Amino acid sequence: MFSPDETIELNIAIIGGGSAGMALATKLNGSPATVFEPSTAAERDCSWALWANESQLKKLSTSVQGSWDQWRIIDHNHEVVHQSDHYCYTALSAEKYLNHCETNLKAPINLVRASVENLVAKSGGGQFEAGGQHYRAKTIYDSRPPKLEDNSLCQHFIGWEIILAEPIENADIATLMDFRVDQSRGLHFIYVLPYSDRHLLVESTMISTHIEDKDWYRSAISGWLAERNMQVQSKVREEFGVISMATVAPHNSEINHIGAAGGAVRLSSGYAFSTIQTQMSALAASITVGSPHLPKAFSKRLIFMDKVFNRALKAQPDQGVSFFMATARALDADQFSHFMLGNAGVIEWLKVIYAIPKRPFIKAALKQCFSHD
Ligand SMILES: Cc1cc2nc3c(=O)[nH]c(=O)nc-3n(C[C@H](O)[C@H](O)[C@H](O)COP(=O)(O)OP(=O)(O)OC[C@H]3O[C@@H](n4cnc5c(N)ncnc54)[C@H](O)[C@@H]3O)c2cc1C
């Protein structure tokens, strides 16, 4: 235990200054808080994407890397192109977003560039060490990434930000899923964000229970580029990610967890950014009025439906392409955006349920009803 005279007393400690920690810190209005984050924004750069409406686009404008009102999903037989008047598929630079948040933090919010260690949590708060200093906080919000469960379904990927030797056509369409790649090891697709006609993010993404060797994703990207005669002039950066598509277990049940650690990643898609923004706005508002309340990231119904989807995908990965293609074909652009954002209404759900293959989902739904998960 730490002796009190060596301990810095805090009102709110936010562990981790990533997407959730920074969103909460920047939305707090006058409540004293300290964010603990060991890495710089540049060290954590990657692409964070969401479906943004006009007002979100304006708010996030300093971090936007690219924005498309058209997106597509392709397999060997079909190409579904969506065009929206209300949403843009928007890619943010995590580095720019985090830098913007950090430079706009104002007292009484502080940032400590250090890792939190030896946390002893109790009744929502606790004691810990960071940067050789002892702290005690009345309330802790912990966003340290959750541990991945063995053999659980994950979305795993490598992305290359590249400059091409020659410009491409159709640089105004984002390719969310191009399934015309090796499907032998799980559901696999190429994701392409054209920031310009020569500047692209190209990712090889797998949804499966087994993380591949990094060279496997790299050769999938190279193969996809080569088939289209796209020559890489230079590689700007590479990103690697693993996103759990299973329910995460909190590090410590004595404190609140936010972000991915708090279950804010949509289980069927891996998207989290948009949900985190909404959830952190609500949390910050409740802290400001003195009655902190962490709202649920998703409704019970949505979590159930996503678990059914993942169960069906895990049982029949070879059907994955038809699940996604059927969903994209059943919905128009705005409905698809609502669906991906987790805001789909009854009509949108009915359209999806009508379109997808029934047997695997009925089986998965029955199993989900009788499971303890
Ligand atoms: C490469 C990648 C790309 C993604 N792309 C998308 C996307 O396009 N759209 C989308 O919606 N979601 C995306 N996701 C999902 C993603 O998990 C979330 O969008 C988002 O980053 C989750 O926010 P978070 O705050 O929970 O986690 P993070 O943003 O990862 O923040 C957690 C922070 O905790 C810090 N930390 C770790 N250990 C300690 C410690 N001991 N003490 C203090 N701090 C610590 C880390 O440095 C990190 O900054 C992506 C995830 C990855 C990994």
The ligand as an SDF file (V2000), in Angstrom:
LIG
                    3D

 53 58  0  0  0  0  0  0  0  0999 V2000
   -5.6440   -0.9000  -36.0720 C   0  0  0  0  0  0  0  0  0  0  0  0
   -7.0870   -0.7100  -35.6830 C   0  0  0  0  0  0  0  0  0  0  0  0
   -7.9700   -0.1040  -36.5900 C   0  0  0  0  0  0  0  0  0  0  0  0
   -9.3020    0.0740  -36.2210 C   0  0  0  0  0  0  0  0  0  0  0  0
  -10.1560    0.6700  -37.1220 N   0  0  0  0  0  0  0  0  0  0  0  0
  -11.3980    0.9740  -36.7190 C   0  0  0  0  0  0  0  0  0  0  0  0
  -12.2700    1.6940  -37.5940 C   0  0  0  0  0  0  0  0  0  0  0  0
  -11.9190    1.9500  -38.7460 O   0  0  0  0  0  0  0  0  0  0  0  0
  -13.4870    2.0710  -37.1410 N   0  0  0  0  0  0  0  0  0  0  0  0
  -13.9070    1.7650  -35.8670 C   0  0  0  0  0  0  0  0  0  0  0  0
  -15.0100    2.1550  -35.4950 O   0  0  0  0  0  0  0  0  0  0  0  0
  -13.1310    1.0340  -35.0390 N   0  0  0  0  0  0  0  0  0  0  0  0
  -11.8960    0.6470  -35.4340 C   0  0  0  0  0  0  0  0  0  0  0  0
  -11.0780   -0.0710  -34.6110 N   0  0  0  0  0  0  0  0  0  0  0  0
  -11.6250   -0.5510  -33.3400 C   0  0  0  0  0  0  0  0  0  0  0  0
  -10.9660    0.2140  -32.2400 C   0  0  0  0  0  0  0  0  0  0  0  0
  -10.7080   -0.6880  -31.2030 O   0  0  0  0  0  0  0  0  0  0  0  0
  -11.7040    1.4350  -31.7640 C   0  0  0  0  0  0  0  0  0  0  0  0
  -12.1920    2.2320  -32.7420 O   0  0  0  0  0  0  0  0  0  0  0  0
  -10.9550    2.3120  -30.7650 C   0  0  0  0  0  0  0  0  0  0  0  0
   -9.5790    2.4780  -30.9340 O   0  0  0  0  0  0  0  0  0  0  0  0
  -11.2400    1.7660  -29.4130 C   0  0  0  0  0  0  0  0  0  0  0  0
  -10.9630    2.8020  -28.5310 O   0  0  0  0  0  0  0  0  0  0  0  0
  -10.3920    2.5190  -27.1170 P   0  0  0  0  0  0  0  0  0  0  0  0
  -10.2110    3.8230  -26.4570 O   0  0  0  0  0  0  0  0  0  0  0  0
  -11.1560    1.4730  -26.4480 O   0  0  0  0  0  0  0  0  0  0  0  0
   -8.9630    1.8370  -27.4170 O   0  0  0  0  0  0  0  0  0  0  0  0
   -7.6510    2.5460  -27.8930 P   0  0  0  0  0  0  0  0  0  0  0  0
   -7.9470    3.6290  -28.8550 O   0  0  0  0  0  0  0  0  0  0  0  0
   -6.7650    1.4350  -28.3290 O   0  0  0  0  0  0  0  0  0  0  0  0
   -7.0640    3.2000  -26.5520 O   0  0  0  0  0  0  0  0  0  0  0  0
   -6.5600    2.4450  -25.4770 C   0  0  0  0  0  0  0  0  0  0  0  0
   -5.3560    3.2150  -24.9430 C   0  0  0  0  0  0  0  0  0  0  0  0
   -4.8960    2.6120  -23.7450 O   0  0  0  0  0  0  0  0  0  0  0  0
   -3.5150    2.8590  -23.6860 C   0  0  0  0  0  0  0  0  0  0  0  0
   -2.9090    1.9690  -22.6870 N   0  0  0  0  0  0  0  0  0  0  0  0
   -2.5960    0.6670  -22.7990 C   0  0  0  0  0  0  0  0  0  0  0  0
   -2.0390    0.2160  -21.6550 N   0  0  0  0  0  0  0  0  0  0  0  0
   -2.0170    1.2750  -20.7890 C   0  0  0  0  0  0  0  0  0  0  0  0
   -1.5760    1.4470  -19.4610 C   0  0  0  0  0  0  0  0  0  0  0  0
   -1.0530    0.4430  -18.7420 N   0  0  0  0  0  0  0  0  0  0  0  0
   -1.7020    2.6670  -18.8820 N   0  0  0  0  0  0  0  0  0  0  0  0
   -2.2630    3.6890  -19.5700 C   0  0  0  0  0  0  0  0  0  0  0  0
   -2.6890    3.5850  -20.8460 N   0  0  0  0  0  0  0  0  0  0  0  0
   -2.5760    2.3910  -21.4440 C   0  0  0  0  0  0  0  0  0  0  0  0
   -3.0470    2.5880  -25.1180 C   0  0  0  0  0  0  0  0  0  0  0  0
   -1.7880    3.1670  -25.3840 O   0  0  0  0  0  0  0  0  0  0  0  0
   -4.1820    3.2080  -25.9200 C   0  0  0  0  0  0  0  0  0  0  0  0
   -3.9100    4.5290  -26.3400 O   0  0  0  0  0  0  0  0  0  0  0  0
   -9.7610   -0.3200  -34.9440 C   0  0  0  0  0  0  0  0  0  0  0  0
   -8.8660   -0.9630  -34.0710 C   0  0  0  0  0  0  0  0  0  0  0  0
   -7.5620   -1.1730  -34.4400 C   0  0  0  0  0  0  0  0  0  0  0  0
   -6.6520   -1.8760  -33.4730 C   0  0  0  0  0  0  0  0  0  0  0  0
  1  2  1  0
  2  3  1  0
  2 52  2  0
  3  4  2  0
  4  5  1  0
  4 50  1  0
  5  6  2  0
  6  7  1  0
  6 13  1  0
  7  8  2  0
  7  9  1  0
  9 10  1  0
 10 11  2  0
 10 12  1  0
 12 13  2  0
 13 14  1  0
 14 15  1  0
 14 50  1  0
 15 16  1  0
 16 17  1  0
 16 18  1  0
 18 19  1  0
 18 20  1  0
 20 21  1  0
 20 22  1  0
 22 23  1  0
 23 24  1  0
 24 25  2  0
 24 26  1  0
 24 27  1  0
 27 28  1  0
 28 29  2  0
 28 30  1  0
 28 31  1  0
 31 32  1  0
 32 33  1  0
 33 34  1  0
 33 48  1  0
 34 35  1  0
 35 36  1  0
 35 46  1  0
 36 37  1  0
 36 45  1  0
 37 38  2  0
 38 39  1  0
 39 40  1  0
 39 45  2  0
 40 41  1  0
 40 42  2  0
 42 43  1  0
 43 44  2  0
 44 45  1  0
 46 47  1  0
 46 48  1  0
 48 49  1  0
 50 51  2  0
 51 52  1  0
 52 53  1  0
M  END
$$$$
